[in-house]
């Protein structure tokens, strides 16, 4: 077997192996989820975050609070 034939066969094996790997591990293009479809668990987490970090809407925070000295 000549060197050229060996190189061509090796190149074909590498290309076919790479193609199989890409097909096995990469998602097809049409299966991406819609950004508008939020799972229920994410909605519950967002609600919990809003309740935790949302603050008190009835408290007036415009003028701030006077700080006491540390001494």
C-alpha positions in Angstrom: 0.0 0.0 0.0 1.4 3.4 -0.9 1.7 6.3 1.4 -1.0 8.3 -0.5 -3.6 5.6 0.0 -2.8 5.3 3.7 -3.1 9.1 4.1 -6.5 9.1 2.3 -7.8 6.2 4.3 -6.7 7.8 7.6 -8.2 11.1 6.6 -11.5 9.5 5.8 -11.6 7.6 9.1 -10.9 10.9 11.0 -13.6 12.8 9.1 -16.2 10.0 9.5 -15.4 9.7 13.3 -15.7 13.5 13.7 -19.0 13.5 11.9 -20.4 10.8 14.1 -19.2 12.6 17.2 -20.8 15.8 16.1 -24.1 14.1 15.4 -24.0 12.2 18.7 -23.3 15.2 21.0 -24.7 18.3 19.3 -28.4 19.1 19.6 -30.3 19.4 16.3 -31.1 23.0 15.4 -34.9 22.7 15.8 -35.0 21.6 19.4 -34.1 24.8 21.2 -36.7 25.8 23.8 -38.6 29.0 23.3 -37.5 31.8 25.6 -41.1 32.5 26.4 -41.7 29.0 27.7 -40.5 29.3 31.4 -40.8 26.1 33.4 -42.9 26.2 36.5 -39.9 25.7 38.8 -38.3 28.9 37.4 -41.5 30.8 37.9 -41.6 29.8 41.5 -38.0 30.7 42.0 -38.5 34.1 40.5 -41.5 34.7 42.7 -39.5 33.7 45.8 -36.6 36.0 44.8 -39.1 38.9 44.3 -40.6 38.3 47.7 -37.2 38.1 49.4 -35.4 41.0 47.7 -38.4 43.1 46.7 -38.4 45.2 49.9 -41.4 46.9 51.6 -43.4 48.9 49.1 -45.2 50.8 51.9 -42.0 52.2 53.5 -40.9 55.7 52.6 -37.2 55.5 51.7 -36.8 58.7 49.8 -35.3 60.8 52.6 -33.2 58.0 54.0 -32.3 57.3 57.6 -30.0 59.4 59.7 -26.9 57.4 60.8 -25.8 57.3 64.4 -22.1 57.8 65.1 -20.1 54.6 66.0 -18.7 56.1 69.2 
